[in-house]
Amino acid sequence: MGRLAAVLGQRLVQAVTVAVVVSLLSFALVQLLPGDQALLIAQRRYGDDRVTTAAAEAVRAELGLDRPLALQLAEWIGQTVSGDLGRSLLSGAPVWEEIRDQLGATLTLAGAALGLALLLGPVFGGLAGLRPGGLADRTGMAAAAAFRAVPSFVLGLVLMVGCTVLFGWLPVGDSSDGLSLLLPALTLGLGLAATSARIARDGVVATLRSPFFAFARLKGLSRTAAILRHVPRNAAVPLIAYLAVSFAFLIEGVVVVEQIFAWPGIGHALTHAIEGRDVPMIQATALTLSLFLVLLNALTDLALLLVDPRRRG
Amino acid sequence: MRRASAFIEDKRSRGVWLGGALVALVVLTALVGPVVVTADPNRQDLLHVLAAPSREALLGTDHLGRSVLARLVHAARLSLSLGAMAVATAALPGIGLGLATAFAGGWTDRLLTSLADAILAVPGLILVLLIAALSPGAFWPLFLGLSLTQWVEWFRMTRAASRSALASPAVEAARLLGFSPWHILRRHVFPDLLPLFGTLGAFGLGSAVLALGALGFIGFGLRPPTPEWGLMMVEMLPYWNEAPLALLMPPVCLLTLILGLQILARR
């Protein structure tokens, strides 16, 4: 139990540091952005052709952008600490309301991609690892190496063009049905699956070569029984540890893939907010994505404790 | 089992050649390409758009009649120089600080380590995206963002590896014998670190090139008409049917480079 508390405490500290870093960065960023903030917001709100100096001044007064920078920063820190991320500068709605639905869409996409990776990776990796140097190993690992080298946006492009050629239409743009989830999830998941196949394969090979596996065979267990008893848990440890590293790629991938497939998630909201210089939205989306990463890492820590009794000590 | 391990070792030495060859191919393209291919990558020729390969444009032309080959080789030069610069500017402070903190320890070590942890916890591409938003389409913010995200990796790895090297009996003996820290660094720590630097360099170059392409593709990197692989892909996407070669070549170049770097980094 002591171990558990230590792990969670560490992640909590990390979450706070990340929140501070991202928040300060997004505030500094928006102050450094070239151009007049109020005028740009007015442009986004009323359209390029209908914006006037008066409208910009109204925006400036409304959002308090005419006050000293230190005052803005102080007020903004106070709000952030109390959990109030403010309202979107563009739509005027509270940021959390804007983000809630998008977070759902992102979770669906990330979950589908991760599920795909955890389904394909261990299956192909395990098959390859059972006979190292065999045909399955060589073809499987060559394919994994190829897929690892394909960046998500190239894979997305290939899938888009491939679908258009094969079916004559693209199942994208609507997040409500499962079909449109397929392409973005594949784009995001195949790379992850390739790497986890590699890790699973090495884990299986290492377990098969271990002294305890040899002992289990000597004890009289059949190969199948020994494999079923020892391999999954032992091969899962490096796989889970690796997943913790790959989550950063997953989050980055979410931003790119959502933009490519117009998937209405957090990543899409982030890029949209950067375009519109919507400070509260930039901050909230960057914060959500970063904290999501910390949360995923905390979950992997827990999963490792669960799978590997040696870590509980 | 012996057979399997022999196979793996064999594959590794073959892998170095393969990886090196793939990377060398792209590097050579970037170095020599713009000299050999004299066509201006930005010269439009609206009478010959989406043309098939010809003597003037060996890989055909894009939707504005620009030579695809010329754009490809200039994009290769751009990607590689941005990547190399990002890696170099990330590696120098990363290695320096990593070595210094491994030697000195104390509160600077704790401070830098927790700063590195915080930066590492923010997804790199988001950091780059935030910094790149400073001046959309400009080269320097992209470079700055990439370099800022990458030095952390160099710092952490250098620190960890040199700490374990410094803890070795050989270093203890050298210290007791009164050798200078510089001598210890050169003779005992650096040789241990070199393979690590190779891996980090290949990995960093690959991720910088990928980030540039990804940001270009989603419209947050460099701006048209810059010849850049990610941008070329998104520009040619609507014409996949008319000019498949123009759409196909940028990802092929990118994949060649990334695959080669990955093979080299894994070794």
Interface residues (C-beta under 8 A of the other chain):
Chain A: Q14 T17 V18 V20 V21 V22 L25 S26 L29 L32 L33 P34 P132 G133 A145 A146 R148 A149 V150 P151 S152 F153 V154 L157 V158 M160 V161 T164 V205 R209 A248 I251 E252 V255 V256 Q259 I260 L270 T271 I274 I282 A286 L289 S290 L293 V294 N297
Chain B: M1 R3 A4 F7 I8 S114 D117 A118 I119 A121 V122 P123 G124 L125 I126 L127 L129 L130 I131 A133 L134 S135 L210 G213 A214 F217 I218 G219 F220 G230 M233 L237 W240 L247 P251 L254 L255 I258 L259 Q262 I263
